[in-house]
Amino acid sequence: MYTINNKSYPCCTSVTMKFIGGKWKAVILVHLKDGPKRYNEVRKLIPTITERTLSLQLKQLEEDHIIDRKVFTEKPPLMVEYTLTDFGKTLLPVLEEITKWGIEASEKFKKK
């Protein structure tokens, strides 16, 4: 049994999925791997995600210390930028393997 913030998880895989599980978190993180992105940049990179879902996923990733949210107030309009934290960067090898597996699976099941 594994515990994070007083919540128990049955195995280490479920701990990992707590951080990157769901349809969009891993996709968001893959887009942040190359450097900081503003909200609208992420939104354009994932055109099928709703604004509400993107906002919720970004908030959860921030709460889990996977990404940082930096607000720039120097000049209007207000600008918000998201970056991977050092902790978030430790997920990059995992995400690369997931991406590699997805490519192989899509090739295997490609319609002929």
Buried (B, 14 or more C-beta within 10 A) or exposed (E): EEEEEEEEBEEEEEBEBBBBEBEBBBBBBBBBBEEEBEBEEBBEBBEEBEEEBBEEBBEBBBEBEBBBEEEEEEEEEEBEBBBBBEEBBEBBEBBEEBEEEEEEEEEEEEEE
